[in-house]
Structures are given as structure tokens and as C-alpha cells.
Amino acid sequence: MKNSLLLPLLFFTLPSMAQIQFHSLQEVLNYADQHAIAVQRARIGEQISITGKKEAKAGLYPSFNTTLGYNDNITLQPTLVPAQMFNPSAPEGTFEEFTFGTKYQYSTGLQVQWDILNFQKLFALKTAERDIQKSKANIEVNRFNTYNAIASTYYSILLTQESMQIYQENLSVSNSILESAKEKYQEGILSEVEVNQAEIKHRHNERNLNAAQNNLQQFYLQLQSQLNTSQVIQILDEPASFALADMTLQSQHPEILLQELEVQKYESLLKQKKSMLYPSVSLVYQNNRTWATNDFMDFSSANKLPQQFFGVQVNLLGSNRFTTKQKIKQSEWELQMQRLQLENTKLVKQKEDELLQLELQKASQQLTDNQYILNLQEKNDVHAENKYEGGIIGLDERLNIYDDLLAAQDMYLQSLASFSIAQYKTYIRQINFQTK
């Protein structure tokens, strides 16, 4: 088939726009890896998971906190002191008013805490690592789904372009029959009814070609959307140029891998919940300095008040032990649910693979049969045309045989579509989507 017939007129009317040419399905898939929105979003999700791991890892390091303080004691609160404390002869029960403190206080502080044993943070780090693995698997699932959606549109374009060539040939044949019928009508050989039948057949072929051209433009627009590009796309490929060397399916389905990692994540979450029952040990160091003075920003006569201590803290689970146990029980049920989902996913994907292989075998046999039938119908149509031109058969019989050819073409196109769909699904399913 010539590629000049494969492109709709729309793309030749826009020479000033940038164009992307694809010669195979793999080229389109490679482009999708870099531009498809679903794949890009999944890759951003991986970066978010990596950031979450770094955050969880930072929780294992010592935490530092520094402070700077300034207080202006505008009014120092007086304190009542028993008068006998300073004057033994003072009456009992009397008080004198004294004011303690300084007007200005400046302070600095350094606090350091290091959880040297914290099981919750350790398992939180493990969970964050599972999230990264899961996000990588999610990228592959998105690639798999994106590939299938794009391949469906890609082969719709190829099959539409293939049908357009057939419809173009049909239009030429029906036009020839119509012109011949009109001449014979003028000669009084054919009736007006027969001429009308020839014209109806010609208009039917014209309608099929116009519909295919419109569908082709829609498929190209859909492919632009899927590939996230406004550039004009040209597909320089044919269905016959693609053939599977191997029809077996050996790689693991990406959705199974994703669900396996989901189970591992919930296993890690369960351990994280159980670790809430364990004690944690922290080292604490604090160093504070305070300068007190009655003169603003005058440190020459300021009183220095240092404070420094080091401690060890052991945190034990207290009154919330019952709540923690319920959280653990909930996590156990969630893990069981994910394991059930994994078994179901394995079964469903196994059956999908088996159905796909059956579909491919059936479609291959049907395509071979319909191709053979089409070849026979094309030969019959040539013979019928020769007999019609020679006056051996009438227009009715000629059109009936031509109808058989059109029916054989439809069956061929349907089987070609089924076979192409089964082929690209098998091809994509054979890709190894295992995360690295």
C-alpha cells in the first residue's frame, strides 16, 4: 500500500505546523514514555515517595532546636514578704512589699534530642521504602494502561487508512459501473431502475469513504490528546508490517507486581503499629544562657544565669495501650484484605492471558480464511465485470456479485481489526514491566 493514500487531506493543508512522523507502534510507545500525562504524573509520584523516605530517615537523626529570647519586664510584680524576716521586732502577721527581678532579660538556648531506640521510626522508614517500590510499580502499571490505550488508537488509524484504500478502489469501480449503466440506459438497453441501483451502490461507497476520512481525523486528534502534543501526527505504517515472532506470555503482569508491593507495604504498616507497644529511648541535652540587667543592651553589669543538663528518657506505653491494640487489629484485617486482593488479581490476570491467547489464535485463523475468501471474490468480480461488459450477464447479476465482494471486504476488515487488536495486546503484554 502506498503511504500517499494513508494521510487525510487535513494534514496536507497545514504545512506550517510542526509534524511528528511515526513508522511503528514502538516509536509511538517510546514517545508516550516521555510525554503521556499519566506516565509523567506517576513519575512525579515516585519523586514524592522518595521525598517521604528522606523525611522518614531524617527522623532517625538527632534533632536540634535553638532559641533566642528577649523580655522587657515593663512592670515587675511586687511580692509580699513577712516583715519579721527582716525586722524581728515587727508585729506578727505584717508584711512588707518587695520587688524582685530585673527589667531586661536576654536568653539563648540549645536543645538536642536523639531517639537512639525508636521502633516506630525504624518501621516508618521501612514503610517509606515500600512506598518507593510501589510508586515505581505504579509507573509501570500506568505505562501498561497508556500503551494499550494508545495502541488501540494507533491501530484504529492503521485500519481506517487500510479501509480508505479499499473504499477508494470501490468508489472507482462503482463509478465505472454507473457510467456504463448510464450509457446503456441512453442506448435503451437498461431500465431506469437498474441505473438507480448502480447509483445507489456508488453513493454507498462514497459515503463509506467520507465516513472513514472523518473517523481518521478523529483518531488522529485522539492520538494527539493521548500523546499530550498539539503537533500534527503522521502514521507511516501498515497493519501487515507488524508480526509477532512469539505469541507466548512469560513476563509478570504489572498489576500483580503492584499488588504484591501493596501487600508488603501493609505488612510493614502492621509492624509499625505493633512497634507502638515497644518502649523508646532518647538522649536529651539542653544548654541555656540568660542575661539579666536593668539597663537596656548593657551587658557590662548583667547577671549571667547559665543552665545545662543531659538526660536519658525512656518512654513507655501508658493508658493508650488498648487503643493501640485496636489499631493493630485493624491493620491485621487490612493486610488480610490486601492478600485476598493479590490472589484474586493473580487469578484474573491469568485468565485474561489465557483468553488473549485464544483470541489471537482465533483471529489469526479468521483473518487467513477471510483473506482467502476475499481473493476468490475479487476473482469472481473480475469475471463478472468481463461478462457484464460482454453482455453475457445483466446489471442485476453484476451488482449481486459486486455485493458479495463488498461483504467479503467487510469480513476481511473486521477480522483484520480483531487480529491487530489481539496482536498489539499480546505485544504489550510481552513487555517486561518489572521495576528496577
Secondary structure as GFF3:
##gff-version 3
##sequence-region A 1 436
A	DSSP	three_ten_helix	3	5	.	.	.	ID=ss1
A	DSSP	alpha_helix	9	12	.	.	.	ID=ss2
A	DSSP	beta_strand	19	22	.	.	.	ID=ss3
A	DSSP	alpha_helix	25	35	.	.	.	ID=ss4
A	DSSP	alpha_helix	37	58	.	.	.	ID=ss5
A	DSSP	beta_strand	63	72	.	.	.	ID=ss6
A	DSSP	beta_strand	78	82	.	.	.	ID=ss7
A	DSSP	three_ten_helix	83	85	.	.	.	ID=ss8
A	DSSP	beta_strand	95	99	.	.	.	ID=ss9
A	DSSP	beta_strand	104	117	.	.	.	ID=ss10
A	DSSP	alpha_helix	119	186	.	.	.	ID=ss11
A	DSSP	alpha_helix	192	226	.	.	.	ID=ss12
A	DSSP	beta_strand	232	235	.	.	.	ID=ss13
A	DSSP	three_ten_helix	239	241	.	.	.	ID=ss14
A	DSSP	alpha_helix	254	274	.	.	.	ID=ss15
A	DSSP	three_ten_helix	275	277	.	.	.	ID=ss16
A	DSSP	beta_strand	280	293	.	.	.	ID=ss17
A	DSSP	beta_strand	303	315	.	.	.	ID=ss18
A	DSSP	alpha_helix	321	389	.	.	.	ID=ss19
A	DSSP	alpha_helix	395	429	.	.	.	ID=ss20
###
